[in-house]
Amino acid sequence: MADIVFNITSFSGDRKTALGKLIWSAKGLSSDAISGPHGNGALPIGLYTAPRSKLLDKDGQPPYCDGSGNCWMQAMDPNFSTTRTGLGIHPDGNVPGTEGCIGLKGGNTKPWYDAFYAVPRSGSVSVEVKDDTRLDASKSDLDAIWAYATSLEQQLCQVQEQLRLQGETQESLLQQFYHGVAPAATYRWFAQTSDGWIVTFDSLDSSGSRRPLPSHLKIEFLGSSGGRDRFRVKEGVHAGKTGSIQTGSGLLSSVDPHGVSAEVRFENRVGGPTTIGGVTYDKQVTIKYGSTTKGPYNAKTDPSNPVPAGTHDLNIPDFPHDLGLPYGQYGKVWFRIGNSGDRYLHPGRVSAGCITCEPSSWTDIYEALIVRRRDSENVGVVVVR
């Protein structure tokens, strides 16, 4: 049995709206919920996986916020073939109803967020969407339904194969097939990996050089050919460059993970310097985005070459920094301060003029910043006092 069950108790509007109960028995959670009617309507019946790595903060985005100001989304991956993407669980905020996600009713969804947050970072939970409105059908009814569904599936497979051979995306092909319109740009985002980097090739096949790109980077999906998913980078220092990864790698997501811009404050440590492992940290870093505050975290800089006071851009990560290897799984992911030079926000014990953070806090800092966006170059700003 799945960990979480969405029991649909009624449909309306040609089944575009589904109402029911979302239940997580092991956590003692039960809430009224809705799926649809916007977009393509209610989500498909079936089994889904909700990875902890796809629990997203959505501060400042009303469709994902409840009445208590909790703004989040737990994305889900269908365990079956479907053209639907971008599905998940989140508060039913703003205009009532969703574009297919399971929208939680009620003024405070924090217990649900906390339950998803408590799942181990590398773990996941299963979600089953069940249609409890169905009545018993006769064998002839079931045979007719099965034959019709099989016919539709065969037609869809033919369309998908035609588009694949033309090197177009499934989404763009279906858009032309059903609506007769030109395909729009199809965007994807790199998934979270164990070290924060995706190893890609700088060519549209596997003949080029390897180019590491950061998790959650936005790309334009150009299609698949020869077992490679081809793309064009849309943000960061590699914007405009094309590349490819192996088809079926699971490293591309259709769910936009990006949230509002971050403000990182770097200032003297409240309470004075502290010594950890023989290293003195006399500064602190505090991260704010939307209504959320993270920290403070212990930090330092080189007193003879400090980061200049003022407000500076904080860049999307550029390339893996091997000096960070000893400092945990995301140790090689650094955020450059300003748009040139070699000052970075990074983990470590020695500073040469950067903002150097105490290593044990780096995972929290990384997770707070990697999905922030101010624009196509920066995750936010750093304010040095």
N, C-alpha and C positions, 0 to 999 in steps of 0.2 A: 504494500500500500504506500502511496506517495506521502511525503512529509506534510505537504499542504494540499488541500482540496478546495477547488472552487465549485460548489454545487449550484448549478444554474436551475432556478425554480420557475422562471418565466421568460418568455421571449416576447418582443413586440416589434412593430415596424418591419414586417417581413424578415424577422429574426435578426435585424441589425442591432437591436438592443437586448442585452442579456442581464437579468437581475438575479441575485442569489446571495449565498453566504460563502465567505472565504474563511477556512478553518485550519488552524495549525494546532492540532490536538496536544502534541508534546509540550507546547509552550502555553497552553491554555488560552489561545487567542481565537476569537470568532468575531467577524465584522460583516455588516451588510456591504455588498460590493456591486459594481456595475461594469459592463464592458460594452463599448459602442455608445451611441450610434454613429459617431463621426468617422470620417475617413472611410475605410472599408467595413466598418461595423464590428460586431462582436468577434472575439478571437476564436480560432478553430478549437473544437473539442480534441483532447488528446493529452499526452504527457510531455512536460517541459522540464528543463534543468535550469536552476537559478544559481549561478556561480557567485560565491562571495566577492570575487574580484570585479563583479559587475554591479556592486552596490554603489550607486552614484549619488553624490550631493547635488541638489538642484536649487540652491539658494537663489532667491530673486526671480524664479520662474514660476508664476502663479499656477499654471496647470498642474504642477507637481506639489503644491503646498496645501496643508490643511489649515483649519481655522486657528490653530495654535502656533503657526509659523514653522512647522516641520516640513521641509522641502527635500524630497528624495525620490529615487526610483531604484527598484531592484529589477534589472533586466533579466529576461528569460530566453533560453534557446530551445526551440521546438525539437523534440526527439523524433520527428517525422517530417516527410517532405511537404513543404508548403511555400507559397509565394509571399506569405506575410512575414514582415520583418519589423524590428523595433518594438517588440512586445515586452511587457513587464508588469510589475505591481507598483503602484504609487498612490498617494492620496488623490482623491477626486476633487481637484481644486479648480478655481476659476469657473468657466462654463460647465454645468453638470454634464457628465458623460466623458468618454474617452475615445481615442481613435483605435481602440482594440485592446489596450492595456486593461488590466483589472484595477479599477479605481475604488479605493477604500473610502467608504462613507464614515462620517463621524468627525468630531472636532479635534481629536488628538490621536495621531497615528504613531506616536513615538514608541509605544510598546512593540509595534511591528518592526520599526526601524532597528530598535535595540536587539530584537531577536535575530534579524538578518545580520547585524553587525557582529553578533556573538559567534556566528559560524566561523570556523577556522579560515584564514585568508586563502588557503589553497583548496578549501572544501566547497561544497555546494549542497543544495537541498532540491528535492523533486517536487514538482507542482503538477497536479492533475486537474484538468478542466472536464467536468462531468455534466452531461445533460440529464437532469432529473425530471424533465418534462415529458419524456417519451412514454407512451403507453405500449403495451404488448401489441406486436404486429403479427399478422398471420404469416405463414411461410411464403405464400405467394407475394405478399407485400415486400417482405425482405428480399426475395429473389429479384423483384422488379427494381428495388432500390439499389441492390448490389450491381445489377446489370447496367443501370444508368450511371452509377459512380465509376464503374470500370470503363465505360465509354468515354466519360469526361476525362478520366486520368490518361487514357490513350491519346486523346486529342491534345491534352496539355503537354504530354511527353513529346509529341511530334513538333509542336510549336517550339518547345525548349531546344530540341535538337537542331531545328532550322536556325535559330538564333545563335546557338553555340558555333555552328559551322560558319556563320557570317562574322564571328568575332565580336558580337554585341552582347551586352548584358541582358539577362533574363528580364530584368525590370524594364529596360528600355524597349525590348521587343514586345512585351505584353502591352505596353503603353501604345505602341504603334498599332498592334493587332486589334485592340479593342476600341481605341479612341481616334486612330488616324492622325496622331500628332507626332511631331519630331521628338526624339528622346532628349530629356534634360540631363544635365550632369548628374552622375551617380556618385555620391560621396560615401566613403568608408573611413573607419578609424582603426588604427592598429590596436590589438588587444594588449592587456597587461601580461607581461612575461615575468619570469622569476628574477631577472636582473634588470628589467626596465628597458631592454634593447631588442629590436627586431633585426635580424641579419637578412638583408635583401641584396639583390644584385643590381648594379647600376645600368643594366641593359634590360631589354624586354624579353630576353631569354637568359639562360644560365651561363652565357659565354663571357660575361663581363666580370668586373671586380666586385668584391663584397662591399656593401655600404650599410653600416649599422644605423638604424633610425629609432628614435625614442618611442616607447609605448604611448598610445593615445594620440599620435600624430594624425592629422587630417589628410586624406588623400582623395584624388579623383580616380575612381575605378574605370579602367579603359577596356576591360574585357579579359577573356581567357583564351589562350592559344598555346598548343604544344605543352600542356601540363603546367603552364605558368599563368598566374594572375598578374596582369599588367596594370600599372598605376602611374599617376603624376602627383608629386608632393605639392600640397597646397599651402603649407605654412612652415615657419622655421628657416634656418639657414640654407636648407636644400630646396626651398620652394621653387617650383617650375621644373625640377629634374624628374625624369622618368626612371622607372625601375620595375622589378618583378619579384614575386615570391612563388613558391610552389603552390599549385592549386590544391585545395583541400587541407591546407596547413592549419586552419582554424584560427589564423592570426588576424583576420579581418572581421570587424564588427559593423553592423548597420545602425547601431545605437550611438548617438552623439553623447560622449561622456563629459563634455566640457561644461563647466560652470562659470560663475561670475569671476571677475578679476580678483587677484589677491593683493593685499598690502602687507609687506613684511617690514616690521619695525626692528631696527638694530640699535640698541642703546645700552647704557651701563646696567649691570645686573643689580636688581633690587636685592638688598641685603649684603651687597659687596661681593668680592671675588670668592670663588669656591675652588677647591682642588680635588680632582678626580683622577685616580691612577697616576698621581705625580704631575698632572698637568693642571695649570691654573686657568680658569675661565672667568673673566671679569666682565663679560658682556652677556646680553640675552637677546634672543630672537622671538618675536611674537607674530603670529600669522592671523590676519583677519580677512574674511570674505563673507559678504552678505551679513547675516546676523551671527555668524560663527567665529569664535576665537580659539586658536590653538596655541599652546605654550603657556608661559614662556619656556624656552629651551636654552640651555647653557651654550655660550659661544665666546669667540675671541677674535682679535685681529692683531696685526703686527703694530705695536705702538709707534715704531719708527717709520712705518709706511701704512697708516690707517686708511680705510675706505673714506673718501671725502664725504663731509656732511652734505645733506640734501636728499633730493628724491631722484632715483635712478631707475631706468628700465630693468626688468628682470626677465631674461630671455628664456624661450623654450630651449631645452637641452640641445647641444650641438653635436657632440660626439662622445664616445666612451673615454673617460679619464682614468687611465690605469693606476694612477697614484691613489685612487680611492678604493682599490681592490681589497685592502685589509679591513675595510670599514662596513662590512655587511653586504647583503644581497643587492642593494641599490647604491652601493658606494661609488660606482663609476658614473653615476648620473649627477652632473653638476649643472647649476643654473648661472649663466654669465650675468654679471652686473654691468649695466651699460651695453652699448652696441658695438664696442670694440675693446681691445686690451685683454688682459689676462686676469682680471679680478672676477672671482666666482663665489657663489654661495655653495659650500660643499662640506662634507664631513671630514674630521681629522683632529689631530693633536698639535699640529704646527701650522702657523700662518705666515705667509709672505706678503700680506697685504689684502688677503681675501676675507670674507666672513666665514670663519671656520667653526662648524658646529660640533658639539660633543657627540661622538659616533653613536651612542646608544639611542639617541633621539632621531637619527636620520631617517629611519623608515617612516615615522610619523610625519616628518617634514616633507619627505618625498611624496607620500600619499596625499598630503594636503595641497601640494603645488602642481603636481604633474597634470591634473585635469583642470587647472585654472586657465582662463584665457582673457587677456585684455584686448588683444588684436592678433593678427596673423604672425607676429614675431615674439610676443611676450606673454608670460603667464601672469604678469602684474608689475608692481613696482616695489622697490625697497627704499624705505625712508631711514636714513642714517642720522642719528641725533648726537 
